[in-house]
């Protein structure tokens, strides 16, 4: 990677970092990354295709699942170009504008994933606690409004942080510590007053990392109370099993998200390799694992995939 001086130049560039200490093995490290990206893209496109072609899956639960698959696909495609360019071609340079665009989409899709999981917890609550009113509460119009609200929420959450970042001068080293642009990584290189940026990032973290999981926990508290009031263990087991995929998806997102946030805030002097590993888990685990979780645990999705494969074999 080329050396970078501390003078801000025009045009302005950042330099991304691969796996620190393993630069000589990037071409080999690219193999598992390529496999994970392929699993994510193929898996999420398969989920979207199955939901689109199966009329029986045009229900609120699967419409929310299609939102999750679209979000995961967006998250994957946001990081794939810069990561693979580093591993395959040793290209580390990224322009200021491209880096800002990547920050917007990366954090936007990440927050969107949290919002979609929150909406899916509401779907689980209505399906289990208000089954007779399910069709009247979650109409197509309501689902469209929820989807629009999720997009607005994420855009309005990310844009202010970009405007705050845009005003900062970058006169230190332009070398970022990841293979993609992250907001905490960029403000670390700014030489202006970043207190307002840090507080806004902290408040945004509380909104996403704290409020969304609390609301999801509230939904499951109400669900458990409803389930425990049911007559038989069979009904209780069936109701919990219907929510298991969503619970696993929540854990896959929030455990790495909390780990990354805590590492950036409280372990700034930890080994760069630790930061890189946690960031890659955070960005790759949900898009890779969600299609697998829902394909294995959701009967109708599994049947739809078999039907799709059978149709492809016939033609």
Kinemage of the C-alpha trace (Angstrom):
@kinemage 1
@onewidth
@group {chain A} dominant
@subgroup {mainchain}
@vectorlist {calphas} color= white
{ca unk a 1} P 0.000 0.000 0.000
{ca unk a 2} L 1.413 3.425 -0.849
{ca unk a 3} L 2.613 5.759 1.867
{ca unk a 4} L 0.410 8.741 2.592
{ca unk a 5} L 1.580 12.103 3.858
{ca unk a 6} L -0.385 14.247 6.286
{ca unk a 7} L -1.272 17.010 3.841
{ca unk a 8} L -4.844 17.098 2.564
{ca unk a 9} L -4.784 17.015 -1.208
{ca unk a 10} L -7.342 17.802 -3.863
{ca unk a 11} L -8.675 15.405 -5.124
{ca unk a 12} L -8.831 13.809 -1.705
{ca unk a 13} L -8.397 10.059 -1.122
{ca unk a 14} L -8.544 7.592 1.719
{ca unk a 15} L -6.562 4.351 1.776
{ca unk a 16} L -8.308 1.201 2.962
{ca unk a 17} L -6.645 -1.633 4.870
{ca unk a 18} L -7.061 -5.370 4.375
{ca unk a 19} L -6.163 -7.851 7.118
{ca unk a 20} L -3.292 -6.239 9.097
{ca unk a 21} L -0.260 -8.480 9.378
{ca unk a 22} L -1.530 -10.864 6.687
{ca unk a 23} L -1.037 -8.751 3.559
{ca unk a 24} L 1.055 -11.471 1.904
{ca unk a 25} L -1.852 -13.913 2.234
{ca unk a 26} L -4.633 -11.663 0.902
{ca unk a 27} L -5.150 -13.783 -2.210
{ca unk a 28} L -5.763 -16.855 -0.023
{ca unk a 29} L -7.890 -14.941 2.483
{ca unk a 30} L -10.043 -13.839 -0.449
{ca unk a 31} L -11.263 -17.437 -0.954
{ca unk a 32} L -13.390 -17.680 2.245
{ca unk a 33} L -14.558 -14.089 1.756
{ca unk a 34} L -15.589 -14.887 -1.822
{ca unk a 35} L -17.483 -17.974 -0.593
{ca unk a 36} L -19.301 -15.943 2.090
{ca unk a 37} L -20.250 -13.205 -0.385
{ca unk a 38} L -21.500 -15.833 -2.838
{ca unk a 39} L -23.598 -17.549 -0.155
{ca unk a 40} L -25.079 -14.194 0.845
{ca unk a 41} L -25.930 -13.069 -2.703
{ca unk a 42} L -27.280 -16.441 -3.890
{ca unk a 43} L -29.143 -17.071 -0.624
{ca unk a 44} L -30.894 -13.710 -0.462
{ca unk a 45} L -31.751 -13.692 -4.172
{ca unk a 46} L -33.207 -17.190 -3.734
{ca unk a 47} L -35.357 -16.025 -0.812
{ca unk a 48} L -36.619 -13.054 -2.847
{ca unk a 49} L -37.320 -15.239 -5.903
{ca unk a 50} L -39.217 -17.855 -3.889
{ca unk a 51} L -41.389 -15.210 -2.195
{ca unk a 52} L -42.096 -13.530 -5.537
{ca unk a 53} L -43.117 -16.652 -7.487
{ca unk a 54} L -45.068 -18.421 -4.717
{ca unk a 55} L -48.537 -16.832 -4.306
{ca unk a 56} L -48.970 -18.588 -0.944
{ca unk a 57} L -46.035 -16.558 0.415
{ca unk a 58} L -47.584 -13.174 -0.346
{ca unk a 59} L -48.352 -12.708 3.350
{ca unk a 60} L -47.101 -10.102 5.862
{ca unk a 61} L -44.505 -12.405 7.464
{ca unk a 62} L -42.866 -13.198 4.114
{ca unk a 63} L -43.125 -9.624 2.868
{ca unk a 64} L -41.114 -8.558 5.924
{ca unk a 65} L -38.696 -11.402 5.184
{ca unk a 66} L -38.267 -10.076 1.637
{ca unk a 67} L -37.421 -6.650 3.141
{ca unk a 68} L -34.783 -8.360 5.294
{ca unk a 69} L -33.350 -10.184 2.259
{ca unk a 70} L -33.192 -6.926 0.254
{ca unk a 71} L -31.431 -5.218 3.151
{ca unk a 72} L -28.915 -8.062 3.471
{ca unk a 73} L -28.298 -7.971 -0.269
{ca unk a 74} L -27.682 -4.214 -0.122
{ca unk a 75} L -25.291 -4.614 2.804
{ca unk a 76} L -23.351 -7.315 0.943
{ca unk a 77} L -23.072 -5.342 -2.300
{ca unk a 78} L -21.959 -2.222 -0.393
{ca unk a 79} L -18.794 -3.821 1.019
{ca unk a 80} L -18.011 -6.386 -1.701
{ca unk a 81} L -16.277 -4.055 -4.242
{ca unk a 82} L -13.717 -2.512 -1.896
{ca unk a 83} L -12.988 -5.758 -0.024
{ca unk a 84} L -12.376 -7.841 -3.145
{ca unk a 85} L -10.403 -5.069 -4.887
{ca unk a 86} L -7.978 -5.109 -1.948
{ca unk a 87} L -7.691 -8.903 -1.792
{ca unk a 88} L -7.481 -9.535 -5.540
{ca unk a 89} L -5.806 -6.465 -7.028
{ca unk a 90} L -4.185 -4.732 -4.019
{ca unk a 91} L -6.180 -1.555 -4.767
{ca unk a 92} L -6.514 0.424 -1.531
{ca unk a 93} L -7.310 3.934 -2.751
{ca unk a 94} L -10.880 5.251 -2.472
{ca unk a 95} L -12.028 8.792 -3.213
{ca unk a 96} L -13.556 11.023 -0.559
{ca unk a 97} L -16.963 10.982 -2.304
{ca unk a 98} L -16.980 7.192 -2.788
{ca unk a 99} L -16.051 6.705 0.873
{ca unk a 100} L -18.924 8.961 1.964
{ca unk a 101} L -21.326 7.050 -0.278
{ca unk a 102} L -20.148 3.750 1.217
{ca unk a 103} L -20.618 5.097 4.759
{ca unk a 104} L -24.168 6.148 3.878
{ca unk a 105} L -25.197 2.807 2.397
{ca unk a 106} L -23.276 0.661 4.878
{ca unk a 107} L -24.705 2.300 8.009
{ca unk a 108} L -28.069 2.857 6.329
{ca unk a 109} L -28.537 -0.821 5.479
{ca unk a 110} L -27.243 -1.813 8.915
{ca unk a 111} L -29.824 0.382 10.660
{ca unk a 112} L -32.439 -0.792 8.177
{ca unk a 113} L -31.783 -4.397 9.189
{ca unk a 114} L -32.441 -3.487 12.819
{ca unk a 115} L -35.651 -1.681 11.848
{ca unk a 116} L -36.902 -4.610 9.747
{ca unk a 117} L -36.256 -7.044 12.617
{ca unk a 118} L -38.249 -4.708 14.881
{ca unk a 119} L -41.122 -4.749 12.372
{ca unk a 120} L -40.903 -8.551 12.192
{ca unk a 121} L -41.195 -8.773 15.984
{ca unk a 122} L -44.422 -6.768 15.719
{ca unk a 123} L -45.607 -9.241 13.071
{ca unk a 124} L -44.855 -12.143 15.461
{ca unk a 125} L -46.735 -10.377 18.250
{ca unk a 126} L -49.841 -9.802 16.141
{ca unk a 127} L -49.759 -13.356 14.713
{ca unk a 128} L -49.603 -14.973 18.162
{ca unk a 129} L -51.412 -12.537 20.456
{ca unk a 130} L -54.032 -11.182 18.015
{ca unk a 131} L -54.490 -14.020 15.479
{ca unk a 132} L -58.124 -13.190 14.688
{ca unk a 133} L -57.225 -9.594 13.796
{ca unk a 134} L -53.982 -10.417 11.951
{ca unk a 135} L -55.351 -9.872 8.432
{ca unk a 136} L -57.093 -6.626 9.371
{ca unk a 137} L -54.102 -5.137 11.257
{ca unk a 138} L -51.307 -6.025 8.821
{ca unk a 139} L -52.905 -5.097 5.516
{ca unk a 140} L -50.853 -4.460 2.369
{ca unk a 141} L -51.265 -0.723 2.888
{ca unk a 142} L -49.970 -0.927 6.472
{ca unk a 143} L -46.957 -3.004 5.368
{ca unk a 144} L -46.119 -0.440 2.650
{ca unk a 145} L -46.307 2.340 5.251
{ca unk a 146} L -44.043 0.403 7.597
{ca unk a 147} L -41.535 -0.135 4.771
{ca unk a 148} L -41.590 3.577 3.877
{ca unk a 149} L -41.177 4.540 7.554
{ca unk a 150} L -38.158 2.214 7.835
{ca unk a 151} L -36.481 3.851 4.804
{ca unk a 152} L -37.172 7.380 6.114
{ca unk a 153} L -35.935 6.477 9.581
{ca unk a 154} L -32.623 5.124 8.288
{ca unk a 155} L -31.983 7.956 5.833
{ca unk a 156} L -32.772 10.625 8.443
{ca unk a 157} L -30.564 8.843 10.986
{ca unk a 158} L -27.487 8.569 8.738
{ca unk a 159} L -27.562 11.874 6.799
{ca unk a 160} L -26.819 14.213 9.769
{ca unk a 161} L -23.700 12.216 10.645
{ca unk a 162} L -22.463 12.647 7.060
{ca unk a 163} L -23.112 16.403 7.099
{ca unk a 164} L -21.227 16.654 10.404
{ca unk a 165} L -18.379 14.601 8.939
{ca unk a 166} L -18.257 16.691 5.755
{ca unk a 167} L -17.389 19.871 7.676
{ca unk a 168} L -14.311 18.312 9.328
{ca unk a 169} L -10.784 18.807 7.946
{ca unk a 170} L -8.706 15.673 7.381
{ca unk a 171} L -5.052 16.633 7.827
{ca unk a 172} L -3.716 13.489 9.491
{ca unk a 173} L -2.955 10.121 7.943
{ca unk a 174} L -5.610 9.114 5.416
{ca unk a 175} L -5.252 5.389 6.144
{ca unk a 176} L -8.474 3.750 7.371
{ca unk a 177} L -8.283 0.593 9.478
{ca unk a 178} L -10.826 -1.497 7.523
{ca unk a 179} L -11.437 -2.653 3.959
{ca unk a 180} L -14.475 -0.344 3.800
{ca unk a 181} L -15.399 3.079 5.165
{ca unk a 182} L -16.951 3.206 8.637
{ca unk a 183} L -18.066 6.417 10.352
{ca unk a 184} L -16.111 5.831 13.635
{ca unk a 185} L -13.015 5.026 11.591
{ca unk a 186} L -13.270 8.249 9.570
{ca unk a 187} L -13.793 10.656 12.480
{ca unk a 188} L -10.681 9.159 14.101
{ca unk a 189} L -8.657 10.729 11.249
{ca unk a 190} L -10.241 14.192 11.491
{ca unk a 191} L -8.163 16.962 13.035
{ca unk a 192} L -11.081 19.251 13.958
{ca unk a 193} L -13.432 19.230 16.940
{ca unk a 194} L -15.257 15.872 16.792
{ca unk a 195} L -17.162 16.104 20.087
{ca unk a 196} L -20.516 16.760 18.426
{ca unk a 197} L -19.893 13.924 15.942
{ca unk a 198} L -19.067 11.557 18.791
{ca unk a 199} L -22.140 12.504 20.801
{ca unk a 200} L -24.391 12.158 17.767
{ca unk a 201} L -22.888 8.737 17.032
{ca unk a 202} L -23.413 7.758 20.669
{ca unk a 203} L -27.061 8.908 20.598
{ca unk a 204} L -27.628 7.063 17.326
{ca unk a 205} L -26.080 3.950 18.846
{ca unk a 206} L -28.475 4.189 21.784
{ca unk a 207} L -31.390 4.558 19.380
{ca unk a 208} L -30.458 1.489 17.338
{ca unk a 209} L -28.516 -0.776 19.695
{ca unk a 210} L -30.625 -0.093 22.801
{ca unk a 211} L -34.117 1.019 21.790
{ca unk a 212} L -34.739 -1.502 19.005
{ca unk a 213} L -33.705 -4.555 21.078
{ca unk a 214} L -35.754 -3.265 24.034
{ca unk a 215} L -38.849 -2.991 21.831
{ca unk a 216} L -38.163 -6.470 20.438
{ca unk a 217} L -37.830 -7.788 23.999
{ca unk a 218} L -41.122 -6.099 24.886
{ca unk a 219} L -42.798 -7.873 21.953
{ca unk a 220} L -41.454 -11.240 23.120
{ca unk a 221} L -42.453 -10.554 26.722
{ca unk a 222} L -46.036 -10.057 25.542
{ca unk a 223} L -45.743 -13.122 23.298
{ca unk a 224} L -44.477 -15.301 26.182
{ca unk a 225} L -47.273 -14.095 28.436
{ca unk a 226} L -49.791 -15.014 25.745
{ca unk a 227} L -48.143 -18.408 25.086
{ca unk a 228} L -48.006 -19.384 28.769
{ca unk a 229} L -51.735 -18.772 29.015
{ca unk a 230} L -52.449 -21.415 26.371
{ca unk a 231} L -53.882 -24.794 27.264
{ca unk a 232} L -51.429 -27.345 25.849
{ca unk a 233} L -47.663 -27.637 25.557
{ca unk a 234} L -48.090 -28.477 21.869
{ca unk a 235} L -49.602 -25.060 21.166
{ca unk a 236} L -46.868 -23.364 23.201
{ca unk a 237} L -44.119 -25.213 21.345
{ca unk a 238} L -45.666 -24.450 17.946
{ca unk a 239} L -45.959 -20.738 18.752
{ca unk a 240} L -42.350 -20.511 19.982
{ca unk a 241} L -41.074 -22.477 16.996
{ca unk a 242} L -42.725 -19.965 14.651
{ca unk a 243} L -40.630 -17.193 16.248
{ca unk a 244} L -37.340 -19.123 16.481
{ca unk a 245} L -36.012 -17.967 13.092
{ca unk a 246} L -36.605 -14.344 14.045
{ca unk a 247} L -34.921 -14.794 17.451
{ca unk a 248} L -31.834 -16.282 15.774
{ca unk a 249} L -31.735 -13.420 13.223
{ca unk a 250} L -31.918 -10.896 16.093
{ca unk a 251} L -28.974 -12.548 17.872
{ca unk a 252} L -26.917 -12.746 14.658
{ca unk a 253} L -27.312 -8.971 14.162
{ca unk a 254} L -27.123 -7.509 17.659
{ca unk a 255} L -24.338 -9.583 19.237
{ca unk a 256} L -21.700 -8.487 16.644
{ca unk a 257} L -23.198 -4.954 16.542
{ca unk a 258} L -22.759 -4.499 20.289
{ca unk a 259} L -19.275 -6.035 20.082
{ca unk a 260} L -18.205 -3.621 17.326
{ca unk a 261} L -19.658 -0.599 19.118
{ca unk a 262} L -17.964 -1.492 22.417
{ca unk a 263} L -14.648 -2.152 20.654
{ca unk a 264} L -14.653 1.248 18.911
{ca unk a 265} L -15.638 3.092 22.093
{ca unk a 266} L -13.771 1.270 24.882
{ca unk a 267} L -11.006 -0.760 23.187
{ca unk a 268} L -9.465 1.812 20.862
{ca unk a 269} L -5.944 0.599 21.657
{ca unk a 270} L -6.693 -3.086 21.049
{ca unk a 271} L -4.872 -4.892 18.237
{ca unk a 272} L -6.016 -3.692 14.769
{ca unk a 273} L -6.665 -7.335 13.920
{ca unk a 274} L -9.320 -7.495 16.677
{ca unk a 275} L -11.160 -4.485 15.203
{ca unk a 276} L -11.009 -5.948 11.696
{ca unk a 277} L -12.289 -9.394 12.740
{ca unk a 278} L -15.217 -7.987 14.750
{ca unk a 279} L -16.153 -5.566 11.937
{ca unk a 280} L -16.130 -8.358 9.339
{ca unk a 281} L -18.272 -10.604 11.554
{ca unk a 282} L -20.710 -7.726 12.080
{ca unk a 283} L -21.057 -7.021 8.357
{ca unk a 284} L -20.952 -10.589 7.010
{ca unk a 285} L -22.779 -12.668 9.639
{ca unk a 286} L -26.361 -11.349 9.096
{ca unk a 287} L -26.369 -11.445 5.246
{ca unk a 288} L -24.830 -14.936 5.242
{ca unk a 289} L -26.738 -16.493 8.145
{ca unk a 290} L -30.252 -15.070 7.624
{ca unk a 291} L -30.983 -16.957 4.355
{ca unk a 292} L -29.660 -20.150 5.945
{ca unk a 293} L -31.718 -19.675 9.115
{ca unk a 294} L -34.962 -18.973 7.277
{ca unk a 295} L -34.371 -21.699 4.682
{ca unk a 296} L -33.784 -24.335 7.365
{ca unk a 297} L -36.331 -23.227 9.981
{ca unk a 298} L -39.229 -21.988 7.809
{ca unk a 299} L -41.166 -24.843 6.222
{ca unk a 300} L -42.851 -22.791 3.476
{ca unk a 301} L -39.565 -21.192 2.390
{ca unk a 302} L -37.895 -24.603 2.319
{ca unk a 303} L -40.723 -26.045 0.210
{ca unk a 304} L -40.567 -23.022 -2.099
{ca unk a 305} L -36.824 -23.539 -2.644
{ca unk a 306} L -37.371 -27.230 -3.491
{ca unk a 307} L -40.149 -26.224 -5.893
{ca unk a 308} L -37.880 -23.616 -7.519
{ca unk a 309} L -35.049 -26.146 -7.918
{ca unk a 310} L -37.478 -28.684 -9.399
{ca unk a 311} L -38.717 -26.097 -11.932
{ca unk a 312} L -35.116 -25.255 -12.908
{ca unk a 313} L -34.355 -28.960 -13.354
{ca unk a 314} L -37.423 -29.470 -15.569
{ca unk a 315} L -36.564 -26.532 -17.816
